[in-house]
């Protein structure tokens, strides 16, 4: 080939590459614009969500929009965004990060649209979370520094009364169409709401918001708003639940009692796991894992307690007097010590540590004793993350369950997984809204095994109890909601695990009733993570590095489980991927 032809070929190839690159950037920009549209849409209907995800917003004046007319408008706009998103081809995007985001985005939208079959706005009652919990969060994060901030605060908190009045209308519509929650869940929520409205106004926890400023006029205005608008609306809501809703609420804990309950359950399962399985399949997978765990517990029982049966081993681990808490204060100190011990061990298993710190804190007093589980709230550059627990549960816990929940919520569990991702700039901030429980809870469940491998557990009972509970959620949840299990059968199956709720299985059963399918996500996720680790270890052999494996799992944030599998396979295939 002469020099002239060679130069022309180079120019042509360069032009084609440049054109393709520009086209890819254009498609990526289109994806970014759709992400911004969805971000704006979500915050328009639930502005307080911004604080959970550390989004930067210019105004702080809206609460939650539960008007059914606006909900229909929201769904129509969500549909348009979804149709535009489907017109994009993932292969045309210019970075791996964009491709991963696209997969998160489309899975989240498809799942959201599928969940409409549940009509959850017509039975929106839960003691596990809700607007009253959002208000408790807002008292610490609602800005009150500037005059505009204060006006926004009064505007937002003034909308709470409208929210609860609308909720009464929505719930009434639901009852008329055959939708309700179990009576037991209503009673638990009533306990929390009544605790809030029974407090003297001068001692009300919501006043903590106005205490964050020295502005006397604002303090007075906010107190008057609580006394004249917000608390009376909570009283109306409580009276409605007690006198009208509770008598009409369903007795059954299972979602099978609702219209299209099976279809709703499968949609909820997908939302929590990004997987599409029948309840029967979930049950079978979980039951097989439970049986494997039973064998492991029996083997450990012989070594640790000299027991030869599953029940005997569980009883020894659960009733060990040397591993009981004597007070809520002792339990708190124990949690803190485990978190500190686990944190110190993490550099051996991870390439780096997160910049955001975490602290241990009791849930608010009005929620204590009402069935609120231990949970994690992510932090930010401005505030520490929180591992929340209920101090009234100390008689039900022991050292083993305390170690398990501490690593699950903290290091190397939720905090390690979430805070590490917070240190990475996302493709778009809205990606934080696309999380699924199979990834996050699956990782937290995986962390329980990792903690044992790392020598973090110091109690004998932790090694037993860590194996007695996993996968039982997959069995009990599907059994209760769709497969015909009686309450007695569910309670017996849960109690056999020896976990803290074995002494009070109703707590877990009411949680399952309030959030159907969520409990299945933990082990749906962890079983896949363990399968991926086994695959990587087999492929890498002596070259397997636990730090690198954890980096590959966590580097893209909370992704659909199918995407996680693709990423891990790429990591061991030596195939080139987009940067």
Protein Blocks (a to p, Z undefined) as FASTA:
>chain_A
ZZklmmmmmmmmmmmmmmmmmmmmmmmmmmmmmmmmmmmmmmmmmmmlmmmnopacfbdc
bccdfbfklmmmmmmmmmmmmmmmmmpcfklpcbfklmmmmmmmmmmmmmmmmmmmnomm
lmcccfkbcjklmmmmmmmmmcckbmmlmmmmmmmmmmmmmmmmmmmmmmmmmmmnopac
dfklmmmmmmmmmmmmmpcfklgfklmmmmmpcblklmmmmmmmmmmmmmmmmmmmmmmm
mmmmmmmpcfblbfklpghklmmmmmmmmmmnopacdfklmmmmmmmmmmmmmmmmmmmm
mmmnopabfklmmmmmmmmmklccfbfklmmmmmmmmmmmmmmmmmmmpfbdcfbdcddd
dddfklgonlpacddddddfkbccdddddfklmmmpcfklmmmmmmmmmccklmmmmmmm
mmpccfblklmmmgcfklmmmmmmmmmmmmmmnomambfklmmmmmmmgoklmmmmmmmm
mnopafklmmmmmmmnopaklmmmmlmmmmmmmmghklmmmmmmmmmmmmmmmmmmmmnm
mmpcfklmmmmmmmnopadfklmmmmmmmmmnopacdZZ
